[in-house]
Amino acid sequence: MICRTPRIVVVGAGIGGLAAAVELAHKGCDVTVLERASASGGKARAIPVGQSLVEVGPTVLTMRWVFDELFASTGRSLDDYVGLEPLDVLARHAWGDGSRLDLFSDRQRSADAIGELAGADEARRFIAFSEYAEKIWEAAEGPFVLAQRPSWLDILKRLGTVGVGAMLRIDGHRTMAKALDGAFGDARLRQLFGRYATYCGASPYEAPATFHLVAHVESRGVHRIRGGISALAAALERRARELGAWVRHDAEVSEVLTGAGGAAGVQLASGEIVEADAVVVNADVNALASGLLGRAGAGSAPATAPDARSLSAMTLALVADVTGWPLEHHNVAFSDDYAAEFEAMLGRRVVPQDPTVYACAQGPAHEAGAQRLLLIVNAPATGDEPDRWSPEERLRCERAAYSTLERCGLSLSPRASVQTTPVELERAFPATGGALYGPRPRGALSSFARAGARTKVPRLYLAGGSVHPGPGVPMVALSGRLAAACIREDLASTARSRPAAIAGTMSTA
């Protein structure tokens, strides 16, 4: 029975861990956040390139309301901590045939742009597709996204006879690609909307059509944060500290410790022991499941097999001169053969010769006339096989990215660059192979196979993009809030229990 202030240790100061820390500190817990890196943020980070800083993690914020609610619940406003700018143009897309298409925050403007690109029939199809994606979100939001990890049966029980219709609207029985075959006649549009699978590190040829909800979420509003998503992580850290949490950097946890009641604290690589009444692990679930955090954690959550990993990435953080068409914040240059691209990554486990390239334009660099850019090319999660990433392969992948951009009408002249491959991502996020999103969605039940906040070890909890409700900045924050809710519920249940004496035996709760 816990009669004093609950002590909570959060392992990892990513967005999920910080969200949990804010929530728990606000509720009066004694919270310590331990981060192995020298700064908070996890994958949300900026690195020096030339004389400038370039964000190399998530690049925009969707579902702003998740953070509005988190800050408001503690008596403050998100706007007190970060500056947000809504984006009118969601993304600019380009193909090798010279065509380009902007999608807008306004649905009708997007339809009009699609009509100019592909004709009135495709514009009408886009409106129908948007309504379809919206219905998926409406069916999934309450019973799945915002709830503790449910099963199909949980949802059906919760929704009753309405649940059967909701399951059909979620459209988990088809792949994203199959749904798009019936949605659009223009191959460019099928490719564009299939790309949303990569937001979860998946292939549109494997991921359930349910993930078309991502298109709807993005259409509801995209915000750029001044200073990047790393500024959001800094804001969460600041709020956690204001509420009394301790945040320690350069504090690597080597083991989760357990006692009679479950998780009892952690041991740092330095040998220091930090005791706790509950532990939240904000790391890839496979780091815990594979035993990187000690024997107690191994087996406490489902492991991710190498062939079930999500995609990784090869990134180029650049200070460069740009010529060609004007860049928006989000820009995508597509490959000529999307199916071949995913076959290369998931079949042959190589970066394709002709990859799709995402380019995030982050504004002027300190170097006069140059721009700060982040290029992302999807890659197989083979970071634990460093021989696959020889200097020659790294150079080939870099050249392939520039080649795609040039074929789509965009030329870059780098003044400074930093390349990151799955090898570096594996070092930063061990036991992942560089996979960025945990297990890869494949099939109708894949979302229900993700770990939830609770593990098999009492008082040991999970947060982050590899667990429910999934990857992406707002989803990761929700995972932290769900973990915090579990802790409060479980500790309250323990506190309500009172020892009852039974003659001839020891006390029992």
N, C-alpha and C positions, 0 to 999 in steps of 0.2 A: 504494500500500500504506500503511495506517494503522498505525504502530507505537506512537504515543502514545495518551493517553486520548482517546477519540472526543469531539468537540465537537458537541453537538446544539442546534439552535435550534428552539423550539416557538413558532409564531405563534398567539397566542390562548390565554387562560387560562380557557377554558370547562372543563366537566367532562372532555371528551375530552382536551384538551391537558394538563390537570393530571394525569389518570390516566397519560398517556404519560410525563410528566415524573417522576412518582413511580417508575414502573417503570424508566426509563432511569437515573435518579440512583441508584437502589438497585443497579443493575448496574454502577455505576462510571463512567458517562458524565459528562462535563462539560456540564451542561444549563443553558440560559438560556431562560426563558419571557418573551416580549414581548407585552404586552397594551395595546391602544390605549385602553381605558377606565381609570378611576381605581381600579378594584377588580376582583378576579377573579370568575369565575362565569358570564360570558356571559349567557345567557338566565335563569340562576338568580340573581335579584337582588331586592333589596328597595328600595322608594322611600318617601320621607317623604310622609305624607298627614295633614294637620292636625298633631297632636302625636305621631303614631304612625308606625311603619314597617309597610308592607304588602308581602308577597311577591307579585311580579307574574310569576314564571316558573313552573316546575314546582312542584307543591304537595305531592306525596307520593313515597315511595320504594317501588318494587317490586323484586323480585329482589335483596333485601338481600345475598344471598350473593356477588354480584359484588364489592361493596365489602369484605365480610368477607375474601374471598380476597385482594384487592389489599393491604389493610393487613396481613393475616397474612403475606403473602409478604415483607414488609419487616420482620417481627419485632414488629409492634404489632397492637393490636386496634382495630377501628372504634369500639367503645364507649369507648375512651380519648379519643376526639376529639369525638364527638357523642352526644347523648341521643336515643334512638329509642323511640317508643311504638307498639306494634302497634294497629291499628284493628280493633275488633270489627265495626263497621258500615262496609262498604266504601263505600257511597253511599246517599243517600236520594233517591228519585225521585218526582216529582209531575207530575200532568197536570191539564188544565183542567177535567176532569169531577169534580175533587175527590179522586180516588184517589191514594194514595201507596204506595210500596213500598221497603222497605229490603233491600239485599243484604248478606249477612254473610260473614265469613271462614270460617264453617262451612257446608258445602254443604247439609246437611239443614235447617238453620235458614232458609236462603234458599228451599229447596223448600217448606217450611212456609209462609213468607210469601207465596210465589207462589200456593200453594194457596188461601190466604185471599183473595188478590186476584182470581184468575182460575179457581179450581177445581182439583180433584184431577188431571184430565187434564193440565193445563198444568204442574203440579208434577212429574208423571212425565216430561213432555217436557223440563223443565228438567234433570232428572237425566241424561237421555239426551244432551242438548245439552252438558252439562258433560263427560261422558265423551268425546264427539266432539271437543271443544276440547282436552281433555287429550291425546288421541291425535295431534292435529295438532302440539302442542308436542313430544311425545316423538319424532315423526318428524323435526321440523325442528331441534331443539336442537343435537345434536352435529354433524351434517354441514353445517348452514347457519349457525345463530346464532353458535356458538362457533368457527367455522372462518373462515379467510381466505375472501374472497368466492369462492364456488364457482359453477360453471355447473350446469345440469341434468345435463350429461354427467359432470361431476366427481362429483356425488352418486351417479349410477347406477354409475359405475366403483368408487366407494368402498364402496358397499353391495352390489354384485353383484345377484343375483336378488332379494334382499330389497329393493333399491332401488325396483323397480317398485311394490311394495306401499306403500313409504314415500311415493312420489310421489302415489299415489292417496289416502293418508291426509292428505297435506298439502292436498288439495282446492283446487288452484289453478285448476281449469277452470270453477268456478262463482263468481259474485259472492257477497259476504257476504249481500246482500239475498235472492238466490235460495236460498241455503242456509237462511236464516231463514224463508222462505215454507213450507218443509217441516218446520221445527223447531217452530214455535209457531203456534197458532190465534189467539191474542190479539194484536191489532195493537200494543198497548202494549208487549208483550214483544219483538216484532220491532223496534220503535223503540228500545227500551232496549239490546238487544244489538247493533243496528246502529250505535249511537253509538260503539262501540269503534273504528270506522273513523277517527273524528276524532282518535284518539290518534296517528295517523300522518298527519293532515292530509288525509284521503281521504274519499270518499263511499262508503257501503255499497253503492251502486248501480253502482260501478265497481271497487272494491277486491276482490281475490280472497278467497275464503272462508278462505284460509290465515290471514288476520288475525284470525280468531276465536280464535287462540291467545292474543291479548291478554286475553280474558276469563278464560282459564285462569291466565295469569300473575298477574293481579290477585287471583284467588281464592286463590292460594297464600300471599298475605300482603301487606298494605299497611302501611307504617310512616309515621308522622308524625315529622318531625325537629324537635326543639326549636330554634327559631330559623329554621326553614325550610330549603329546599334550598340557599339561599345559605350556610348554616352548614356544609353538606357541602362546598361549594366551598372555604370557608375552611379546613376540615380538610385537604382535599387539598393546598392551598397550603402549609399549615403542615408537613405531612409531607414535601412536596417540598423545602422549605427545610431541614428537619432532615437530609435525606439529601444536602444540598450543592447543590441547584439554586438558581439565581438567578431570582427572579421580579420583573420590572420592569413597573410600571404607567405609564400615560401615555407609552407607547412604541409609536407607530404604525409599522407596517412598510409601506413603500411599494413594495418590490420584492424578489422572490426573485432572488438572484444565482446564476449558473451558471459552471462552469469546464469543463475537459476531462473530468472524471469525473462531471459532473451538478451537482446543487445544491451551492453552495459558501458559502452564507450569505445574509444579507439586508441591505438598506439601509433605514434608518429615514427617516421624513419629515423628520427633522432633518438628514439627510445622513450620519449615523453609519453605519458598516459593521460588521456583526457576522459574522465568518467562522465557518463550521461545516463539519463533515463530512457532515451530513445535516440536513434541514429538515422539520419536521412542520407542516402548515398545519391548524389547528383553526378553520376558518371554513366557511361554506357553500361547497360545491364550485364553485358558479357564480361566486363572487368570484375564484377562481383561474382558472377556464376563460374568463371574460370579459376577462381581462387587467388586473384591478384591482391585481394584485400583480406587474405587469410582463409583458413579452413572453415571457419564458421559461416562465412559468406558463400562459399562454394556449395552449390546445390540449393541455395535459398531462393533462386530465381532461375527461369529457363535460360539455358545457354543458346547462343546464336551460332549455328554451324557456318563454316566459311562460305558454302554455296547458298546460304540464306541471307547473307549480308546485303545491306542496301548499297547503292553506288557510292563511290568516293569521288574525288575530283583532282584534276591537275589545274592549278591556278597560276596566273601571272599577275602580280601587282606591279603596275607600271606608272612611270611618269613618261609621257609620250606626246609627240606631235601627231595630230589627227587630221586627215584629209578625207574627203568624200562627203557623205550625207551627214547632216547635223545629228548629234546624239541627244537622246533623252536620258533620264536617269537609268531606266531599264532598256536594254537593247538586246535583240537576239538575231544572230545570223545562222540560218538553218543549213543543214547538210542536204545533199541531193537525194539520199536514200535513208530514210529514218529506220526502216526495219533492219537494214544492214548495219546501221550504227549500233543498235542494241544487241544484235547477234554478235558483233565483235566484242562488246564489253562483257556480256553475260555468257556467251558461248565460248569464244576464244580467249576471253579475259585480257584484252588489249584495248588501248585507246584506238578508235577507228582512224583510218587514213583521212576521212572526210567527216570531222566532228561538227556537231552544232556548238556554237560558241555564244555564251552569255557575256555581255559587256556592261558593267556598271560604271557610268560616268559620274565621278565624285567631285567634279569642279576643278577650278584652276589649281595648278601646282605652284610651289614657291619658285620653281624654275620658270622664268618669263616665257609666256606663250604656250606652255605645255599644259596637259591635262592629267589629272589623276584617274586611273582606270583600274578596274579589277576584271580580268578575263577568267571565266570558269568553263572548263571542258569536263564533262562527265567522264569518269574513269572507273575501272573495276577496283574493288577493294582488295588489292594485293600488296598493301603496304608492309605486311609481314613476310613478303617474298622479295627482298630488296634486289636480288639479282635481275628481276624483271625490269628494274628501273635503272639501267645502266646510263652513263652519260650520253651515249648515242640515242637511247630511247627517249630520254628527257628532251634532247634537242629535236628529235623527230616530232614529238608531241607539240612542242612549242611552234615549230614550223607549220604543222598541220593547222593549228589555231589561226595563225596569221594568214594562211592560205585560204581558209574558209571566209575570213573577213574580207580579204581582197576580192574573192570571187563574188561576194555580195556587195562590193562597191565601197569598202572602207579600208583605208591604208593607215597603218600605225608606224611611226618612227620612234622607237623607244630611246629615251635618254638614260633611264635606269630601270631595272626590273628585278623582281624577286620571284623565283619559281617555287611552288610548293607541290609536292606529289603525295600520293598515299603513304609513302615511306615516312615523310615528315608528320603527316596526320596520325599515323600509327604511334609515333614517338610521343606526340602530344596527348593522344587519347588511346592508351594501350588496350590491347585485346580486341581491337576493332578491325585491323587490317586497313585502317583509314576510312572505313565506312562512316558516313556522316549522319545516318538516320536510324541506326539500329537495324532490326530485321527488315527485309524487303517485303512489301505487301505483294502477296501472290495468292489469288483465289478468294472466294467469298468470305471465308472464315479467318483470313489472315489478321484482320484488325482485332479480332477477339482473342488471338493467340499472344498478343503483346502482354508483357507483365503489367500488373496494376501497381498501385502504391504500396500495398502490403506484400511482404515476402513470407516465406515459410518460417522464418525466424521471428518470434515475437519482438516487437519494438524496433525492428529494422525495416526501413521504408525506402522507396525508390522515387526519384524524380529525374526528369530529363527527356530528351527527344527519342530515346530508345524504348520508353514505356508509354503507357496510355496517358493522354489521348493521341500522342504521336508527335512527329517533328514539326518544326516551325516555331518562331519566337513566341507567338501567343499560346500555342498548344503546350510548349515547354513550361511557360509560366503557369498555365492551368494545372500541369502535372505537379508543380510545387505546391499550389494551393490545395490540390486533392491530397497530397501527402500530409500537409499540415492539418487538414480536416480529420484524416485518419488518426493522427497522433492525439489530437484533442479528444476525439471520441474514445480512443482506447485508454488514454490516461484517466479520463473522467470515469470510465467504467471501473478502472482499478481503484480509483479514489472512493467510489461509492461502495465498494466491497468492504465489509467489516469482519474481522476475525471472530469466529464463533467457537466457543470451547465445547468439545465433545468429550465426555468422561472416558478416561482410559486411552485417549489418543492425543496427538499433537493438535494444536490449533489449525483450523482450516478456514479458508475464505468461504 
